[in-house]
Amino acid sequence: MYVFSFGKLEVWQNSRMSIMDIYKLTAKFPSNEIFGITSQIKRSSSSIATNI
């Protein structure tokens, strides 16, 4: 039985790179936004790779 690994997909690899960039970017946001917009941005970026 052949099992295809999604880790080989270029789109998935690019989404992982985007997630790392977004986490670095949101680290620069004000501390009062940690549980607001920062959390939402991180969760939404992670869902991209999850849905692939």
C-alpha positions in Angstrom: 0.0 0.0 0.0 1.3 3.4 -1.0 1.0 6.3 1.5 1.6 9.8 0.2 3.3 12.1 2.6 1.9 15.6 2.6 5.3 16.8 3.9 6.6 16.4 0.3 4.1 19.0 -1.0 5.7 22.4 -1.8 2.6 24.2 -0.7 2.7 22.6 2.7 6.4 23.4 3.1 5.6 27.0 2.2 2.8 27.2 4.6 5.1 26.0 7.4 7.6 28.8 6.5 4.8 31.3 6.5 3.8 30.2 10.0 7.3 30.7 11.3 7.4 34.2 9.7 4.0 35.1 11.2 5.1 34.0 14.7 8.2 36.1 14.4 6.1 39.1 13.3 3.5 38.7 16.0 6.3 38.6 18.6 6.8 42.3 17.9 3.1 43.2 18.6 2.3 45.0 21.9 2.0 42.8 24.9 -1.6 43.9 25.5 -2.6 42.2 22.2 -1.3 38.8 23.2 -4.8 37.4 23.9 -6.5 39.4 21.2 -5.4 39.8 17.6 -2.1 38.1 18.0 -3.7 34.9 19.2 -6.2 34.9 16.3 -3.5 35.5 13.7 -1.4 32.6 15.0 -4.3 30.2 15.1 -5.5 31.2 11.6 -2.0 30.8 10.1 -1.6 27.4 11.7 -4.9 26.2 10.3 -3.6 26.7 6.7 -1.0 23.9 7.1 -3.5 21.8 9.1 -6.1 22.0 6.3 -3.6 21.0 3.6 
